[in-house]
Amino acid sequence: MTTEQTASPHAVPRHVAVIMDGNGRWAAERGKPRHHGHRAGAESVRRTVEYCARSGVEALTLFAFSSENWQRPAAEVSMLMSLFMRVLDREAERLQRNGIRLNIVGDRGRLSERLQARCASAEALTADETGMQLNIAASYGGRWDIATAARRLAEQVAAGERSPASIDVDSLGDEICLHALPAPDLFIRTGGEQRISNFLLWQMAYTELYFTPVLWPDFDDDEMARAMDWFGARERRFGRVSASPVSGDADGA
């Protein structure tokens, strides 16, 4: 059972990033096909969006479909794309009513023309909203993101618009996806795996990493509150010396 919980104000991260893992295992445990788990996972997306918006989170980024997911069986990819399209159609107006702006990031050229049009339509519908920004990473990979940013800078050099010496961390960061947002403060991965799987590699240099064995369809408000409480107890140093002599500073993290 879920409860109407929100994180305490001092513990609220500005930007939360989530890998929603465990849909297939959740379905298998119930003797159901994988698509049953993906549909149940869509309900967890709604719960998480509502919780974060309620808690004052400024940006929520969900990893919906990775660059590597294109290697899955064609039938499953087709089902995921169809589900993505249905969720977009169903939820865009709800997002608008709640003041949430939708942004879809990734290699959209690999999506079907029909899905690209639906993405653009849903973004346009919510473009003027000023509440939380919901980012959906679809056909996205962190390496693709960095390589694309580097290519843009190389094109600027080739066009004589900048010199190679002008390229630094800030200029590359300005070309990375989500560069206008604060970097993720809290990363959550459900399903028990403890890796970031090519997600927001540049952006998560100092993100707090929270892993839970809970499968994504079971990730409810109580689980989100646990993640928020864990984040609130973290000491974030960003390479500086700890304020607490107990914590130490040997790792520089």
Kinemage of the C-alpha trace (Angstrom):
@kinemage 1
@onewidth
@group {chain A} dominant
@subgroup {mainchain}
@vectorlist {calphas} color= white
{ca met a 1} P 0.000 0.000 0.000
{ca thr a 2} L 1.304 3.434 -0.869
{ca thr a 3} L 0.962 6.527 1.271
{ca glu a 4} L 0.796 10.225 0.443
{ca gln a 5} L 4.390 10.824 1.477
{ca thr a 6} L 6.732 13.545 0.353
{ca ala a 7} L 10.343 14.152 1.252
{ca ser a 8} L 11.155 16.701 3.920
{ca pro a 9} L 12.086 20.060 2.316
{ca his a 10} L 15.773 19.935 3.271
{ca ala a 11} L 16.168 16.517 1.651
{ca val a 12} L 14.653 17.263 -1.768
{ca pro a 13} L 17.088 16.815 -4.683
{ca arg a 14} L 16.732 19.298 -7.521
{ca his a 15} L 17.155 16.623 -10.204
{ca val a 16} L 16.386 12.898 -9.914
{ca ala a 17} L 17.442 10.335 -12.534
{ca val a 18} L 15.978 6.819 -12.638
{ca ile a 19} L 16.732 3.523 -14.363
{ca met a 20} L 13.424 1.667 -14.221
{ca asp a 21} L 14.640 -1.946 -14.086
{ca gly a 22} L 12.805 -5.172 -13.325
{ca asn a 23} L 9.653 -5.125 -15.450
{ca gly a 24} L 10.453 -8.438 -17.159
{ca arg a 25} L 11.354 -10.233 -13.918
{ca trp a 26} L 8.230 -8.863 -12.248
{ca ala a 27} L 6.117 -10.397 -15.013
{ca ala a 28} L 8.033 -13.690 -14.959
{ca glu a 29} L 7.469 -14.061 -11.217
{ca arg a 30} L 3.742 -13.929 -11.954
{ca gly a 31} L 3.864 -16.293 -14.918
{ca lys a 32} L 3.050 -13.453 -17.307
{ca pro a 33} L 4.707 -12.361 -20.577
{ca arg a 34} L 7.226 -9.508 -20.433
{ca his a 35} L 4.818 -6.958 -21.891
{ca his a 36} L 2.619 -7.407 -18.813
{ca gly a 37} L 5.515 -6.115 -16.700
{ca his a 38} L 6.138 -3.161 -18.992
{ca arg a 39} L 2.497 -2.123 -18.732
{ca ala a 40} L 2.635 -2.402 -14.939
{ca gly a 41} L 5.830 -0.347 -15.035
{ca ala a 42} L 3.973 2.453 -16.805
{ca glu a 43} L 1.828 2.870 -13.684
{ca ser a 44} L 4.993 3.230 -11.600
{ca val a 45} L 6.092 5.998 -13.948
{ca arg a 46} L 2.903 7.918 -13.180
{ca arg a 47} L 3.353 7.423 -9.416
{ca thr a 48} L 6.961 8.582 -9.531
{ca val a 49} L 6.190 11.648 -11.635
{ca glu a 50} L 3.404 12.650 -9.264
{ca tyr a 51} L 5.558 12.057 -6.169
{ca cys a 52} L 8.477 14.102 -7.479
{ca ala a 53} L 6.254 16.972 -8.634
{ca arg a 54} L 4.534 16.963 -5.251
{ca ser a 55} L 7.875 17.020 -3.440
{ca gly a 56} L 9.308 20.011 -5.270
{ca val a 57} L 11.798 18.185 -7.500
{ca glu a 58} L 12.732 20.495 -10.393
{ca ala a 59} L 13.634 17.805 -12.946
{ca leu a 60} L 13.017 14.070 -13.251
{ca thr a 61} L 14.836 12.040 -15.917
{ca leu a 62} L 13.613 8.506 -16.670
{ca phe a 63} L 15.593 6.012 -18.757
{ca ala a 64} L 12.875 4.535 -20.959
{ca phe a 65} L 14.870 2.935 -23.799
{ca ser a 66} L 18.632 2.767 -24.205
{ca ser a 67} L 20.846 2.697 -27.285
{ca glu a 68} L 21.577 -0.942 -26.418
{ca asn a 69} L 17.889 -1.866 -26.143
{ca trp a 70} L 17.666 -1.821 -29.939
{ca gln a 71} L 19.448 -5.201 -29.756
{ca arg a 72} L 16.462 -6.821 -28.036
{ca pro a 73} L 14.154 -9.124 -30.030
{ca ala a 74} L 12.269 -7.199 -32.702
{ca ala a 75} L 8.881 -8.158 -31.242
{ca glu a 76} L 9.785 -6.732 -27.844
{ca val a 77} L 11.190 -3.524 -29.360
{ca ser a 78} L 7.984 -3.083 -31.368
{ca met a 79} L 5.878 -3.643 -28.245
{ca leu a 80} L 7.942 -1.106 -26.255
{ca met a 81} L 7.618 1.499 -28.993
{ca ser a 82} L 3.860 0.948 -29.180
{ca leu a 83} L 3.580 1.248 -25.398
{ca phe a 84} L 5.664 4.431 -25.452
{ca met a 85} L 3.337 5.913 -28.072
{ca arg a 86} L 0.212 5.008 -26.093
{ca val a 87} L 1.621 6.435 -22.869
{ca leu a 88} L 2.538 9.661 -24.659
{ca asp a 89} L -0.976 9.987 -26.038
{ca arg a 90} L -2.570 9.197 -22.687
{ca glu a 91} L -0.360 11.250 -20.385
{ca ala a 92} L 0.499 14.433 -22.318
{ca glu a 93} L -2.684 16.250 -21.333
{ca arg a 94} L -2.318 15.082 -17.714
{ca leu a 95} L 1.199 16.532 -17.636
{ca gln a 96} L -0.072 19.806 -19.042
{ca arg a 97} L -2.853 20.012 -16.451
{ca asn a 98} L -0.278 19.537 -13.700
{ca gly a 99} L 2.131 22.143 -15.075
{ca ile a 100} L 4.815 19.596 -16.030
{ca arg a 101} L 6.976 20.190 -19.081
{ca leu a 102} L 7.919 17.144 -21.165
{ca asn a 103} L 11.311 16.803 -22.859
{ca ile a 104} L 12.415 13.717 -24.792
{ca val a 105} L 16.160 13.205 -25.228
{ca gly a 106} L 18.084 10.703 -27.297
{ca asp a 107} L 18.805 9.707 -30.880
{ca arg a 108} L 15.306 10.422 -32.148
{ca gly a 109} L 16.312 9.695 -35.724
{ca arg a 110} L 16.161 5.975 -34.876
{ca leu a 111} L 12.510 6.238 -33.841
{ca ser a 112} L 9.763 5.773 -36.405
{ca glu a 113} L 8.505 8.928 -38.110
{ca arg a 114} L 5.141 8.391 -36.452
{ca leu a 115} L 6.677 8.198 -32.985
{ca gln a 116} L 8.901 11.209 -33.673
{ca ala a 117} L 5.755 13.180 -34.550
{ca arg a 118} L 4.034 12.057 -31.329
{ca cys a 119} L 7.084 13.102 -29.299
{ca ala a 120} L 7.106 16.540 -30.903
{ca ser a 121} L 3.362 16.949 -30.361
{ca ala a 122} L 3.544 16.005 -26.668
{ca glu a 123} L 6.481 18.356 -26.110
{ca ala a 124} L 4.672 21.205 -27.854
{ca leu a 125} L 1.573 20.670 -25.719
{ca thr a 126} L 3.568 21.129 -22.494
{ca ala a 127} L 6.187 23.598 -23.751
{ca asp a 128} L 4.842 26.581 -21.795
{ca glu a 129} L 4.530 24.771 -18.459
{ca thr a 130} L 6.786 26.035 -15.673
{ca gly a 131} L 6.583 23.252 -13.089
{ca met a 132} L 8.785 20.177 -12.950
{ca gln a 133} L 10.547 19.151 -16.175
{ca leu a 134} L 10.071 15.493 -17.039
{ca asn a 135} L 12.828 14.166 -19.291
{ca ile a 136} L 12.300 10.836 -21.028
{ca ala a 137} L 15.531 9.295 -22.329
{ca ala a 138} L 14.565 7.209 -25.368
{ca ser a 139} L 17.091 5.726 -27.796
{ca tyr a 140} L 19.620 7.334 -25.469
{ca gly a 141} L 23.129 6.365 -24.407
{ca gly a 142} L 25.702 8.309 -22.442
{ca arg a 143} L 28.459 7.522 -24.929
{ca trp a 144} L 26.231 8.631 -27.816
{ca asp a 145} L 25.539 11.854 -25.915
{ca ile a 146} L 29.233 12.660 -25.412
{ca ala a 147} L 30.193 11.660 -28.965
{ca thr a 148} L 27.409 13.836 -30.405
{ca ala a 149} L 28.563 16.803 -28.320
{ca ala a 150} L 32.159 16.282 -29.482
{ca arg a 151} L 30.998 16.105 -33.109
{ca arg a 152} L 29.199 19.440 -32.783
{ca leu a 153} L 32.355 21.086 -31.450
{ca ala a 154} L 34.420 19.523 -34.237
{ca glu a 155} L 31.979 20.925 -36.798
{ca gln a 156} L 32.343 24.381 -35.231
{ca val a 157} L 36.136 24.115 -35.488
{ca ala a 158} L 35.893 22.960 -39.110
{ca ala a 159} L 33.633 25.916 -39.899
{ca gly a 160} L 36.115 28.331 -38.352
{ca glu a 161} L 33.677 29.280 -35.595
{ca arg a 162} L 36.045 28.313 -32.770
{ca ser a 163} L 39.618 27.155 -32.232
{ca pro a 164} L 40.580 23.738 -30.844
{ca ala a 165} L 42.193 25.517 -27.886
{ca ser a 166} L 38.804 26.955 -26.905
{ca ile a 167} L 37.358 23.505 -26.213
{ca asp a 168} L 37.231 22.769 -22.507
{ca val a 169} L 34.981 21.072 -19.969
{ca asp a 170} L 32.467 23.913 -20.036
{ca ser a 171} L 32.189 24.091 -23.823
{ca leu a 172} L 31.717 20.335 -24.123
{ca gly a 173} L 29.203 20.381 -21.273
{ca asp a 174} L 27.200 23.051 -23.095
{ca glu a 175} L 26.605 20.585 -25.953
{ca ile a 176} L 25.550 17.663 -23.738
{ca cys a 177} L 21.884 16.737 -23.347
{ca leu a 178} L 20.144 18.418 -20.383
{ca his a 179} L 22.921 21.025 -20.119
{ca ala a 180} L 20.397 23.702 -19.116
{ca leu a 181} L 19.371 21.724 -16.023
{ca pro a 182} L 21.223 21.141 -12.757
{ca ala a 183} L 23.146 17.863 -12.804
{ca pro a 184} L 21.279 14.947 -11.231
{ca asp a 185} L 21.596 14.964 -7.450
{ca leu a 186} L 20.058 11.536 -6.931
{ca phe a 187} L 20.196 8.483 -9.197
{ca ile a 188} L 17.883 5.556 -8.463
{ca arg a 189} L 18.104 2.118 -10.027
{ca thr a 190} L 15.489 -0.474 -9.201
{ca gly a 191} L 15.713 -4.218 -9.773
{ca gly a 192} L 18.900 -5.018 -7.845
{ca glu a 193} L 21.580 -4.327 -10.461
{ca gln a 194} L 24.333 -1.945 -9.319
{ca arg a 195} L 25.577 -0.156 -12.431
{ca ile a 196} L 24.601 2.941 -14.393
{ca ser a 197} L 24.394 1.194 -17.790
{ca asn a 198} L 25.534 4.013 -20.079
{ca phe a 199} L 23.023 6.478 -18.592
{ca leu a 200} L 23.946 10.183 -18.240
{ca leu a 201} L 27.672 9.395 -18.018
{ca trp a 202} L 28.747 13.037 -18.240
{ca gln a 203} L 25.966 14.430 -16.087
{ca met a 204} L 26.348 12.047 -13.126
{ca ala a 205} L 29.949 12.781 -12.145
{ca tyr a 206} L 28.896 13.670 -8.580
{ca thr a 207} L 25.445 12.134 -8.369
{ca glu a 208} L 24.496 10.091 -5.299
{ca leu a 209} L 23.797 6.517 -6.459
{ca tyr a 210} L 20.926 4.631 -4.828
{ca phe a 211} L 20.291 0.979 -5.678
{ca thr a 212} L 17.286 -1.025 -4.529
{ca pro a 213} L 16.280 -4.657 -5.163
{ca val a 214} L 12.644 -3.591 -5.551
{ca leu a 215} L 11.402 -4.316 -9.070
{ca trp a 216} L 10.146 -1.255 -10.928
{ca pro a 217} L 6.403 -2.113 -10.969
{ca asp a 218} L 6.578 -2.405 -7.150
{ca phe a 219} L 8.390 0.922 -6.690
{ca asp a 220} L 5.741 2.964 -4.904
{ca asp a 221} L 5.603 6.135 -2.812
{ca asp a 222} L 7.022 4.368 0.239
{ca glu a 223} L 10.049 3.219 -1.771
{ca met a 224} L 10.524 6.703 -3.199
{ca ala a 225} L 10.394 8.147 0.310
{ca arg a 226} L 13.145 5.713 1.387
{ca ala a 227} L 15.330 6.880 -1.488
{ca met a 228} L 14.702 10.520 -0.603
{ca asp a 229} L 15.490 9.897 3.072
{ca trp a 230} L 18.725 8.133 2.076
{ca phe a 231} L 19.660 11.111 -0.085
{ca gly a 232} L 18.899 13.521 2.722
{ca ala a 233} L 21.366 11.721 4.986
{ca arg a 234} L 24.224 11.914 2.489
{ca glu a 235} L 27.076 14.396 2.920
{ca arg a 236} L 27.778 15.836 -0.519
{ca arg a 237} L 31.353 17.154 -0.752
{ca phe a 238} L 32.003 17.475 -4.529
{ca gly a 239} L 35.733 16.856 -3.970
{ca arg a 240} L 36.013 19.181 -0.984
{ca val a 241} L 37.176 18.179 2.494
{ca ser a 242} L 34.448 16.792 4.689
{ca ala a 243} L 32.920 19.018 7.324
{ca ser a 244} L 32.818 15.963 9.599
{ca pro a 245} L 36.118 14.591 10.949
{ca val a 246} L 34.505 11.143 11.097
{ca ser a 247} L 33.932 11.005 7.338
{ca gly a 248} L 37.519 11.646 6.358
{ca asp a 249} L 38.699 12.947 3.007
{ca ala a 250} L 40.983 10.240 1.647
{ca asp a 251} L 38.881 9.438 -1.437
{ca gly a 252} L 38.206 13.039 -2.392
{ca ala a 253} L 34.612 12.137 -3.287
